[in-house]
Amino acid sequence: MRLNGKVAVITGGNSGIGFGIAQEFEKEGARGSIHGRNEKKLELSQQYLGDNFIAIKGDITDLSDIDAMFKTTFEKFGKIDTLVVNAGGGVGNDTLMPLAEITEESYDKMTDLNLKSAYFTVQKSLPFLNDGASIIFITSVASQMGAPGFSVYCAAKAAVGSLVRTFSAELVSRSIRVNAISPGIIDTPVFSAIGIPDEQIPDVQSMFIGKTPLGRMGKASEIGTVATFLASDEASFIVGEEINVDGGVLGIKQ
């Protein structure tokens, strides 16, 4: 029970990696809130997590919804010990686009979801965080690679990686530790979210598995266990770091 008594907020906690993190946190004794846009998924996820977690519906790109998320959590549980900035990803057919076809609208959608929301989630959390809290960003190994068609996504996630270091420098006076987890290919509904047709998903998954030295996709729970460690007192001397959890994609040259 490494997180016993700790209060957590997990954005995008109703599915995929965010829900995997919420599950591991719940196992380790945490309580708090998950946040997302899909009301049905939120309800199902909250039912699975039990009474120690509440579900808050909102749009992470809407600053007033971010305010409401922290206010509601604080009123229920008190000050927050861990913030997981997980919400992000694809925006449907505007996600995977060649450079020559990117529009200002698609650029804004991607950066609003993957960079702007992350920035202001942390800013608006500050009055509600305990000194000594842990902030955990979820980035992507894509930010450290060249991925054709994903230029805006990769750039946004790389910028989030930079925030890990600059926010660490700003918040260290409050002993707030800011770190990131950079996942590789994880078995979640991500491919549908970026607009890949259902019939093509198995082939795309096979391609990514072929590029992963461990020869498989990761599980959301495997991101959750690393997040649990970073949220716990066991990681008390780790700050400003980005941990790759990618099955060897970046560390092992094939």
N, C-alpha and C positions, 0 to 999 in steps of 0.2 A: 504494500500500500504506500508506494513512494510519494503519491500526491494526496495523501489523506488530509482532508481539511482545506485543500487549496481550491480556489475559485478560478475557473477558466472560461474564456470566451473563444469560440472557434467559428470563424467566418467560413461560409460554404460547408458547414458541418452536417448538412442533411444528406450528403451522398459522397461517393468516391473517396478520395484521400481524406477529406475533412471528416467524414463519418468514421473512417478507419481510425483516425486520431481520437475522435470522441469516444469510440469504443474502448481504446486502450486507456484513455484518461479515466473513464468510469471504472474500469477494472482496478485501477490503482488508487481509487478513493476520491477522485476529484468530483466537484460539482460545478454547475454553471450553466452556460447557454450555448446553443448552436443557432446559427443564423443562416438564412437562405431565402430564395425567392419562391420556391415551389412548395405551396402549402401542404399538399398531400404528402410529399416526401418528408417534409418537416415533421408532420404528425406521426408518420410511421417510424421515423428515426427516433423521435422523442419517446415513443412508446417502448421501443427496444432499449433505450438507455435507462428509462425508469425515472423515478421522482426526483433524483438528484440533478436532472437537467431539464431546462425549459427550452422551448423552441420559439424563436422570434422571427417573424416574417418581415422581410424588407429587401430593398435593392441596395447593394453595397456601393453602387455608384451615386447614390443619393445621400448627400451629407446629412440631411435631416433624419434619414433612416439610421445612419451610423450613430448619431446622437441618441436616438431612441433605444438602440440596441444596448448601449452602455448604461443609460439611465435605468432601463428595465432590469438589467442584470444586477446593478448596484442595489436597487430597491429590494430585490429578492434575496441576494446573497451577501451584500457588502462589497468591500473593495476587492479588486481583481489581482490574482497572483500570476496568471499566465494568459497571454493573448496570442492566439494562433491566427496569423494573417494568411489564410489559405484561399479565400475566394479569388477566382480568376479563371483563366483558360480561354476557350474559344467562344466566338460569337457567331456560330453558324457559318454560312457561306462567305462571310467577310473575313474569316480566319486565314484560310489557305489561299493566298493570292500572289501572283508574280509581282515583282516590283513595278513593272510597267502598267499594271492594272489597279494598283492601290489608289483609292480615292480618299479625299479628306475625311469623308464620313466614316469609312471603314477604319481609317487610322485612328480617328477619335474614339470609336467604339472600343478598339483593342486597348488603347492606352488608358482610357477611362476605367476599364475593368481590371487591367493588370498592373497599372502603375499609380494613377491618381487615387483610386480607391485604397490601395495599400498605404499610400502616404497619409491620407487623411484619417484612415482607421487608426493609425498610431497616434497622430496628433490629437484626435478627439478622445483617445483612451487615457491620456496623461492625467487628468484630474481623478480618474477612477482607479489607477494602478497603485498598488502598494509599492513602497520603496523596496528594492530587492526583487522586483517582479522579473519574469522572463517573457520576452517577446520572440516569437518564432515565425519567421517568414517561410512560405513555401515558394521556392523559385523553380528552376528547371535546368537540367543539363543542356537543354537547347540554347540557353544563354551563353554557353561556353563552346558552342559548335556552330558551323555554318549549315543552316537548314533552308534550302531553297523553298520559297513560298511562305516562309514564316518570319520574314524580316521584322515586322512590327512586334510580333509576339516575343521573339528572341531579344529585341532591343529593350522592350519593356521589362522583361525578366532580368536582363543584365543590369538595368537601372535599379531594380529592387535589390539586387546584390550589392550595389553601391550604397543604398540606404542602410543596409546592415551595418556597414562600417561608419557612416556619418552619424546615424542615430546612436550607435554605440558610444561614439565620442561625446555626443551631446548629453546622453542620459547616464553616463557612468557615475556622475556625481550623486545620483540617487540609487546607485548600485543596481540599476536595471540592466539586465543582460539581453542583448539583441543578437540573435543568431539566425541562421537559415538552414533549411534542408532542401537540397537540390535533387529531386527524384529523376530517375530515368523512366523507362516505359513501365507503367503500372496498370494492372488489370482493372480498369474503371471504364465508364461510358464515354471516355474522352473523345473517341473517334467519331461518334455520332454528334458530339457537341461542336466539332470543327467542320461538320458538313460532309463527311465521307459517307457515301451510300452504304447501306447495310450489307449489300452483297459483296462489297469490296473490302469490308473490315477484316475478314480472316486473312486475306492476302497481305494487307498492310501490317497486321499484327505479326505475321510470319516474317516479314521483312525486318521489323524492329527486333524480334527475337534473334534473328540471324546476326544482328549487329551487337548483341549482348553476350559477353563472354560466358556468363552463367547459363545461357541457353534457355531463358524463360523470362516472362514478365514478372515484375515484382507485385507484391500484394499490398493493399492499402494498410494492412496491419503492420507491415514492415516499416512503413513510414511512421505509423503510430508509435511503435516502440522507440524509435529514435527521438520523436517529439517528446515522449514521456521522459526520456533521459534528460533532454535539454530543459524540460520544465522542472526537473527535480533538483534537490540540493546536491546531488551527485555531480552536477555540471556547474557547480558554483564558481569555478575558475575558468569557464569557457565563455568568451565574449567576442563578438565581431567575426565569427566564423561561419563559413558555408560548407555544410557537410554533404558530400555526394553520396546518394543512395541509389545506385544505378546498375548494379550487377556487373560492374567492371568496365562500363562503356568508356569512361574518361581515363581510368587508371591503367587499363591493360590494352596495349596495342595489338590488334590482330592482323 
